[in-house]
Amino acid sequence: MLLLLALCACAHVTQDQTVCPESRDVRCLTRTVCSMDASRGCRVCRCESASVEGPDGKPQPPPANDPR
């Protein structure tokens, strides 16, 4: 059941034609982060890290209202 929820919740960009072909198969449990590759004219995507370092240097989840 948990696996099914994870598969349904993953972010992906398969239908986005502005994404480079090799990035269309990216599947993320976190947010998908894309940046424009000007030389190729398409966006390259990757999965965002599941945690970030807090002020104490220890990993913590990103804030829910993170504007990135």
Secondary structure as a PSIPRED ss2 file (coil, helix, strand):
# PSIPRED VFORMAT (PSIPRED V4.0)

   1 M C   1.000  0.000  0.000
   2 L H   0.000  1.000  0.000
   3 L H   0.000  1.000  0.000
   4 L H   0.000  1.000  0.000
   5 L H   0.000  1.000  0.000
   6 A H   0.000  1.000  0.000
   7 L H   0.000  1.000  0.000
   8 C H   0.000  1.000  0.000
   9 A H   0.000  1.000  0.000
  10 C C   1.000  0.000  0.000
  11 A E   0.000  0.000  1.000
  12 H E   0.000  0.000  1.000
  13 V C   1.000  0.000  0.000
  14 T C   1.000  0.000  0.000
  15 Q C   1.000  0.000  0.000
  16 D C   1.000  0.000  0.000
  17 Q C   1.000  0.000  0.000
  18 T C   1.000  0.000  0.000
  19 V E   0.000  0.000  1.000
  20 C C   1.000  0.000  0.000
  21 P H   0.000  1.000  0.000
  22 E H   0.000  1.000  0.000
  23 S H   0.000  1.000  0.000
  24 R C   1.000  0.000  0.000
  25 D C   1.000  0.000  0.000
  26 V C   1.000  0.000  0.000
  27 R E   0.000  0.000  1.000
  28 C E   0.000  0.000  1.000
  29 L C   1.000  0.000  0.000
  30 T C   1.000  0.000  0.000
  31 R C   1.000  0.000  0.000
  32 T E   0.000  0.000  1.000
  33 V E   0.000  0.000  1.000
  34 C E   0.000  0.000  1.000
  35 S E   0.000  0.000  1.000
  36 M E   0.000  0.000  1.000
  37 D E   0.000  0.000  1.000
  38 A C   1.000  0.000  0.000
  39 S C   1.000  0.000  0.000
  40 R C   1.000  0.000  0.000
  41 G C   1.000  0.000  0.000
  42 C E   0.000  0.000  1.000
  43 R E   0.000  0.000  1.000
  44 V E   0.000  0.000  1.000
  45 C E   0.000  0.000  1.000
  46 R E   0.000  0.000  1.000
  47 C E   0.000  0.000  1.000
  48 E C   1.000  0.000  0.000
  49 S C   1.000  0.000  0.000
  50 A C   1.000  0.000  0.000
  51 S C   1.000  0.000  0.000
  52 V E   0.000  0.000  1.000
  53 E E   0.000  0.000  1.000
  54 G C   1.000  0.000  0.000
  55 P C   1.000  0.000  0.000
  56 D C   1.000  0.000  0.000
  57 G C   1.000  0.000  0.000
  58 K C   1.000  0.000  0.000
  59 P E   0.000  0.000  1.000
  60 Q E   0.000  0.000  1.000
  61 P C   1.000  0.000  0.000
  62 P C   1.000  0.000  0.000
  63 P C   1.000  0.000  0.000
  64 A C   1.000  0.000  0.000
  65 N C   1.000  0.000  0.000
  66 D C   1.000  0.000  0.000
  67 P C   1.000  0.000  0.000
  68 R C   1.000  0.000  0.000
